[in-house]
Amino acid sequence: MSALQGIRVLELAESVAGEYCGKLLADFGAEIVKIEKPGSGSPTRALGPFKDNNPAPEHSGLFAYLNTGKHSVALDLDTAGSTLDTLLANVDVVIDDHPNDWLTHHTLTFDRVERDFPALVFCSITDFGLTPPDDRLHATDLTVMNSAGWAYHTPTGADPSRPPLKGAGRFMASYEAGLEAALCISACLCDSSGGRTIEISKQEVLLSRLDYVLAQMVSGEMNVSAERDAFDLAGPAGIFECRDGFAYIWMSAPSHWQALRELLDDTTWMNDFPDNWLERGCTAERVTLCRQHLGAWLKTQNKHDAAARAQQLGLTLVAVNNAEDLLACEQYEYRGFFTELRHPIIGNARYPGTPYQLSKTPTYPQSPAPLLGQHSQHLATVTGGAL
């Protein structure tokens, strides 16, 4: 038994945010009926990486990840007539990520949904909400990242002469919004009073993740300026080059300083630092000197060896893992995080599982992503034979 077994979701979404939301619900056991355009399918099928570098619809690694556990129904909504209404009457949830004019064209306005389908949970995910100003009608995750403030401050302590980055990950705004949408949908499903309409703004989701920086700016404790170091805690923490990659270190207490002294081979330079310098005596000069010596030492070390020794001493130093490191990670292996699935075109592959374990309702990717239109005959089951 899965947590959302018996819940039927109609996925109209055609981008990363909506498809990720559907994937999360599928992992909980919900039945996801994904509508795709005949011939081309979801636009994410055209996004790489691709199996064997072949940009064919069934070769997309991104689509394969986002759509595990779903049913694919090939259906042209522009010519489907009353089919969409029949579907709406036979599902519990709808996930959509189109702009307002698309919803209006398909008579899917919130007012009509609430009037004609009062038991339906209808979730809309957009970049800036359903009714943004004209200059925000068209956006990408890069646009959203910048408008939410993340790109300007990423990475921390950025070189002011360099342009802003789009932030961590290719689709960070979309993944965060998809997660928020799945949370809201799950909450609505727990409410016995009826359906809900949900509006998710990617920009507002990312803005809510600015945590202490935004809070300090709003309260007046931090100056709102054009400086690009709002995330920089002005200490020696950072990412450093190692012999075989990179490692991240964090230090903020005298115990960390003592652990570093035990870790390093040459500590004579540390004698000029007071023991509590990380708390009250943290100056730019000391930070620079510390980073200089620490960086020189790490260049001679293997990242995983250095991390293991540091953590035994109570020092927060971790290897910056690449994809190969993640697949070989003993912790992931111990947790059973990766699930092997066989896709008819891509073949066997290890898929990331879920970062939570429910004792009585297990969660996991239940089947590989569907081929385009693989389950089109499933419409009759969904509608009880009405289609």
C-alpha positions as CSV (number, residue, x, y, z in Angstrom):
1,M,0.0,0.0,0.0
2,S,1.3,3.4,-1.0
3,A,0.4,6.7,0.7
4,L,-1.5,8.1,-2.4
5,Q,-2.8,4.8,-3.8
6,G,-6.2,5.4,-5.3
7,I,-5.5,9.0,-6.1
8,R,-5.7,9.8,-9.8
9,V,-3.8,12.8,-11.2
10,L,-4.2,14.3,-14.6
11,E,-0.9,15.9,-15.7
12,L,-1.3,18.6,-18.3
13,A,2.2,20.0,-17.5
14,E,4.8,20.2,-20.2
15,S,7.9,21.5,-18.3
16,V,10.2,20.5,-15.5
17,A,8.2,22.0,-12.7
18,G,5.0,20.3,-13.4
19,E,6.5,17.0,-14.4
20,Y,8.7,16.9,-11.2
21,C,5.5,17.6,-9.1
22,G,3.9,14.6,-10.9
23,K,6.9,12.4,-10.3
24,L,6.9,13.1,-6.6
25,L,3.2,12.2,-6.4
26,A,3.9,9.0,-8.5
27,D,6.6,8.0,-6.0
28,F,3.8,8.1,-3.3
29,G,1.7,5.8,-5.4
30,A,-0.6,8.1,-7.2
31,E,-1.8,7.2,-10.7
32,I,-0.5,9.8,-13.0
33,V,-2.2,10.2,-16.4
34,K,0.1,12.4,-18.5
35,I,-1.3,14.0,-21.6
36,E,1.2,14.5,-24.4
37,K,0.9,15.9,-27.9
38,P,0.7,13.2,-30.6
39,G,3.9,12.9,-32.6
40,S,6.2,15.2,-30.5
41,G,5.2,14.6,-26.9
42,S,6.2,16.7,-24.0
43,P,8.8,19.4,-24.8
44,T,11.1,17.9,-22.1
45,R,11.6,14.9,-24.5
46,A,13.7,17.3,-26.6
47,L,16.0,18.2,-23.7
48,G,19.2,16.4,-23.0
49,P,21.3,14.6,-21.9
50,F,20.4,12.0,-24.5
51,K,21.2,8.3,-24.7
52,D,24.0,7.8,-27.2
53,N,23.8,11.5,-28.0
54,N,20.7,10.8,-30.1
55,P,18.2,13.6,-29.6
56,A,15.2,11.4,-30.2
57,P,12.0,11.7,-28.0
58,E,12.6,8.4,-26.2
59,H,16.3,9.1,-25.5
60,S,16.0,12.0,-23.2
61,G,17.6,11.4,-19.8
62,L,15.8,14.4,-18.3
63,F,12.4,13.1,-19.4
64,A,13.2,9.6,-18.2
65,Y,14.0,11.0,-14.7
66,L,11.0,13.3,-14.5
67,N,8.4,10.8,-15.6
68,T,9.0,7.6,-13.8
69,G,5.8,5.8,-12.7
70,K,3.5,7.6,-15.1
71,H,1.0,6.7,-17.9
72,S,1.5,8.5,-21.2
73,V,-1.7,9.3,-23.2
74,A,-1.3,10.9,-26.7
75,L,-4.1,13.4,-27.0
76,D,-4.4,16.7,-28.9
77,L,-6.3,18.9,-26.4
78,D,-7.0,21.5,-29.1
79,T,-9.2,19.0,-31.0
80,A,-10.3,16.9,-28.1
81,G,-13.7,18.6,-27.7
82,S,-15.4,17.5,-24.5
83,T,-12.7,14.9,-23.7
84,L,-10.9,17.2,-21.3
85,D,-14.1,17.8,-19.3
86,T,-14.7,14.1,-19.1
87,L,-11.2,13.6,-17.8
88,L,-11.6,16.4,-15.2
89,A,-14.7,14.7,-13.9
90,N,-12.8,11.4,-13.3
91,V,-9.6,12.5,-11.6
92,D,-8.7,13.9,-8.2
93,V,-5.9,16.3,-9.1
94,V,-4.7,18.3,-12.1
95,I,-1.2,19.6,-12.5
96,D,-0.7,22.4,-15.0
97,D,2.2,24.7,-15.8
98,H,0.9,26.8,-18.7
99,P,0.3,30.5,-18.8
100,N,-3.2,32.0,-18.1
101,D,-4.1,32.5,-21.8
102,W,-3.6,28.7,-22.4
103,L,-5.9,27.9,-19.5
104,T,-8.5,30.4,-20.8
105,H,-8.3,28.9,-24.3
106,H,-9.1,25.5,-22.8
107,T,-11.8,26.9,-20.5
108,L,-9.7,26.0,-17.4
109,T,-10.1,29.2,-15.5
110,F,-10.0,28.9,-11.7
111,D,-13.6,30.2,-11.5
112,R,-14.9,27.5,-13.8
113,V,-13.0,24.7,-12.2
114,E,-14.3,25.6,-8.8
115,R,-17.8,25.9,-10.1
116,D,-18.0,22.8,-12.3
117,F,-15.5,20.5,-10.5
118,P,-15.8,21.4,-6.8
119,A,-14.0,18.2,-5.7
120,L,-11.0,18.7,-7.9
121,V,-7.6,19.9,-6.6
122,F,-6.2,22.0,-9.5
123,C,-2.6,23.2,-9.2
124,S,-1.1,25.9,-11.5
125,I,2.6,26.4,-11.6
126,T,3.9,29.5,-13.5
127,D,7.0,31.7,-13.4
128,F,5.4,34.8,-11.9
129,G,1.8,33.8,-11.2
130,L,-1.2,33.6,-13.5
131,T,-1.5,37.3,-14.1
132,P,2.0,38.8,-14.3
133,P,2.7,42.2,-15.9
134,D,3.3,42.2,-19.6
135,D,7.1,42.3,-19.3
136,R,7.0,39.0,-17.3
137,L,4.8,36.9,-19.6
138,H,7.8,35.0,-21.0
139,A,10.5,33.7,-18.8
140,T,13.0,30.9,-18.2
141,D,14.5,29.5,-15.0
142,L,17.4,31.9,-15.6
143,T,15.0,34.8,-15.6
144,V,13.3,33.6,-12.4
145,M,16.6,32.9,-10.6
146,N,17.8,36.5,-11.3
147,S,14.4,38.1,-10.4
148,A,14.4,36.2,-7.1
149,G,17.8,37.5,-6.1
150,W,19.6,34.1,-6.1
151,A,21.7,34.6,-9.2
152,Y,23.1,37.9,-8.2
153,H,24.5,36.5,-4.9
154,T,25.7,33.1,-6.4
155,P,28.3,32.1,-5.7
156,T,28.9,33.8,-2.4
157,G,31.7,36.4,-2.5
158,A,31.4,36.6,-6.3
159,D,33.9,38.5,-8.3
160,P,32.1,41.9,-9.0
161,S,33.7,42.0,-12.4
162,R,32.0,38.7,-13.5
163,P,28.3,38.4,-14.5
164,P,25.8,36.7,-12.3
165,L,25.4,32.9,-12.6
166,K,22.0,31.2,-12.9
167,G,22.5,29.4,-9.7
168,A,22.8,25.8,-8.5
169,G,21.5,23.4,-11.1
170,R,20.0,23.8,-14.5
171,F,16.4,23.9,-13.3
172,M,16.6,24.9,-9.7
173,A,13.6,27.3,-9.9
174,S,11.4,24.5,-11.5
175,Y,12.4,21.8,-9.1
176,E,11.8,24.0,-6.0
177,A,8.4,25.0,-7.5
178,G,7.5,21.4,-8.2
179,L,8.3,20.4,-4.7
180,E,6.2,23.2,-3.3
181,A,3.3,22.2,-5.6
182,A,3.5,18.5,-4.5
183,L,3.4,19.7,-0.8
184,C,0.3,21.9,-1.4
185,I,-1.5,19.1,-3.4
186,S,-0.8,16.6,-0.6
187,A,-2.1,19.0,2.0
188,C,-5.3,19.5,0.0
189,L,-5.8,15.8,-0.4
190,C,-5.8,15.5,3.4
191,D,-8.6,18.0,3.7
192,S,-12.0,16.3,3.6
193,S,-13.9,19.5,2.9
194,G,-13.4,19.4,-0.9
195,G,-11.1,20.5,-3.8
196,R,-8.9,23.5,-4.0
197,T,-7.2,25.7,-6.7
198,I,-3.5,26.3,-6.1
199,E,-1.4,28.9,-7.7
200,I,2.4,28.5,-7.5
201,S,4.8,31.3,-8.5
202,K,8.4,30.1,-9.1
203,Q,9.7,33.5,-8.2
204,E,8.0,33.6,-4.9
205,V,9.1,30.1,-4.1
206,L,12.7,31.0,-4.6
207,L,12.3,34.3,-2.7
208,S,11.0,32.3,0.2
209,R,14.2,30.3,0.2
210,L,16.4,33.4,0.8
211,D,15.9,32.7,4.6
212,Y,18.1,34.8,6.8
213,V,19.4,37.1,4.1
214,L,15.9,38.3,3.1
215,A,14.8,38.4,6.7
216,Q,17.7,40.7,7.6
217,M,17.0,42.9,4.7
218,V,13.3,43.2,5.5
219,S,14.0,43.9,9.2
220,G,16.6,46.5,8.3
221,E,19.5,44.6,9.9
222,M,21.2,44.2,6.5
223,N,21.8,47.0,4.0
224,V,19.9,46.5,0.7
225,S,22.6,47.4,-1.8
226,A,24.2,46.5,-5.1
227,E,26.9,44.5,-3.3
228,R,27.1,40.8,-4.2
229,D,28.2,39.3,-1.0
230,A,25.0,39.0,1.0
231,F,25.5,35.2,1.4
232,D,29.1,35.6,2.4
233,L,29.6,35.0,6.1
234,A,33.1,36.6,5.9
235,G,34.9,33.6,7.3
236,P,37.4,31.0,5.9
237,A,34.7,28.6,4.7
238,G,34.7,27.8,1.0
239,I,35.4,25.3,-1.8
240,F,39.0,24.4,-2.3
241,E,40.9,22.5,-5.0
242,C,42.2,19.0,-4.1
243,R,44.4,16.6,-5.9
244,D,41.4,14.8,-7.4
245,G,38.7,17.4,-7.3
246,F,37.3,19.8,-4.8
247,A,36.3,19.9,-1.1
248,Y,34.2,22.3,1.0
249,I,35.1,23.3,4.5
250,W,33.2,25.1,7.2
251,M,34.7,26.6,10.4
252,S,33.0,28.8,12.9
253,A,34.2,27.7,16.4
254,P,37.4,27.2,18.4
255,S,36.9,23.5,18.3
256,H,37.0,23.6,14.5
257,W,40.3,25.6,14.7
258,Q,41.8,23.0,17.0
259,A,40.6,20.2,14.8
260,L,42.3,21.9,11.8
261,R,45.5,22.1,13.8
262,E,45.5,18.3,14.3
263,L,44.7,17.8,10.6
264,L,47.4,19.8,9.0
265,D,51.0,18.8,8.6
266,D,52.4,22.3,9.2
267,T,50.7,24.5,11.7
268,T,53.4,27.0,12.6
269,W,51.5,29.8,10.8
270,M,48.5,29.2,13.1
271,N,50.4,30.3,16.2
272,D,49.8,33.9,15.4
273,F,46.0,33.4,15.5
274,P,44.0,33.7,18.8
275,D,42.1,30.5,19.7
276,N,38.7,32.3,19.4
277,W,39.5,34.2,16.2
278,L,36.7,32.5,14.3
279,E,34.2,34.1,16.7
280,R,35.4,37.6,17.7
281,G,38.7,38.1,16.0
282,C,37.7,37.2,12.4
283,T,39.4,39.8,10.2
284,A,39.8,39.9,6.4
285,E,43.6,39.5,6.8
286,R,43.3,36.3,8.9
287,V,40.7,34.8,6.6
288,T,43.0,35.4,3.6
289,L,46.0,33.8,5.4
290,C,43.9,30.9,6.6
291,R,42.5,30.2,3.1
292,Q,46.0,30.5,1.6
293,H,47.5,27.8,3.9
294,L,44.5,25.6,3.8
295,G,44.2,25.8,0.1
296,A,47.9,24.9,-0.4
297,W,47.5,21.8,1.9
298,L,44.3,20.6,0.2
299,K,45.9,20.7,-3.2
300,T,48.2,17.8,-2.0
301,Q,45.3,15.7,-0.7
302,N,42.6,13.4,-2.1
303,K,39.2,14.9,-1.3
304,H,37.6,11.8,0.2
305,D,40.7,11.0,2.4
306,A,40.9,14.5,3.7
307,A,37.1,14.6,4.4
308,A,37.2,11.3,6.3
309,R,40.1,12.4,8.5
310,A,38.6,15.9,9.2
311,Q,35.2,14.5,10.2
312,Q,36.9,12.1,12.6
313,L,38.3,15.2,14.3
314,G,35.0,17.0,14.3
315,L,35.8,19.4,11.4
316,T,33.2,20.0,8.8
317,L,35.1,19.2,5.6
318,V,33.3,17.3,2.8
319,A,34.2,16.2,-0.7
320,V,32.4,18.0,-3.5
321,N,31.0,14.9,-5.3
322,N,30.6,14.5,-9.0
323,A,28.1,12.1,-10.6
324,E,30.6,9.2,-10.4
325,D,31.1,9.8,-6.7
326,L,27.4,9.8,-6.0
327,L,26.9,6.4,-7.7
328,A,29.8,5.0,-5.7
329,C,28.7,6.6,-2.4
330,E,28.6,4.0,0.5
331,Q,26.0,6.0,2.3
332,Y,23.6,6.0,-0.7
333,E,24.3,2.2,-1.1
334,Y,23.5,1.7,2.6
335,R,20.3,3.6,2.4
336,G,19.2,1.9,-0.8
337,F,18.7,5.3,-2.4
338,F,19.2,4.3,-6.1
339,T,16.6,2.1,-7.8
340,E,17.4,0.2,-11.0
341,L,14.8,0.4,-13.7
342,R,14.8,-0.9,-17.3
343,H,13.6,1.5,-19.9
344,P,12.8,-0.1,-23.3
345,I,15.0,2.3,-25.2
346,I,17.5,3.7,-22.7
347,G,18.0,0.3,-21.1
348,N,19.0,-0.4,-17.5
349,A,19.8,2.6,-15.4
350,R,20.0,3.6,-11.7
351,Y,17.5,6.3,-10.8
352,P,17.6,8.5,-7.7
353,G,15.0,7.3,-5.2
354,T,13.2,9.3,-2.6
355,P,15.1,11.1,0.3
356,Y,12.5,9.9,2.8
357,Q,11.4,6.5,4.0
358,L,7.9,5.8,5.2
359,S,7.5,2.7,7.4
360,K,4.1,1.6,6.2
361,T,3.7,3.3,2.8
362,P,7.1,2.9,1.0
363,T,8.0,5.4,-1.7
364,Y,10.1,4.7,-4.8
365,P,10.1,5.1,-8.6
366,Q,7.7,2.3,-9.5
367,S,8.3,2.0,-13.3
368,P,10.4,3.7,-16.0
369,A,9.1,6.7,-17.9
370,P,6.5,5.8,-20.5
371,L,7.0,5.7,-24.3
372,L,5.0,8.4,-26.0
373,G,1.3,7.4,-26.1
374,Q,2.1,4.0,-24.5
375,H,-1.0,4.1,-22.4
376,S,-3.5,5.9,-24.7
377,Q,-5.9,3.0,-24.4
378,H,-5.9,3.7,-20.6
379,L,-8.3,6.6,-21.2
380,A,-11.2,4.1,-21.2
381,T,-10.2,2.9,-17.8
382,V,-9.8,6.4,-16.4
383,T,-13.3,7.5,-17.6
384,G,-15.1,4.3,-16.9
385,G,-15.7,3.7,-20.6
386,A,-17.0,7.2,-21.3
387,L,-14.2,7.7,-23.8
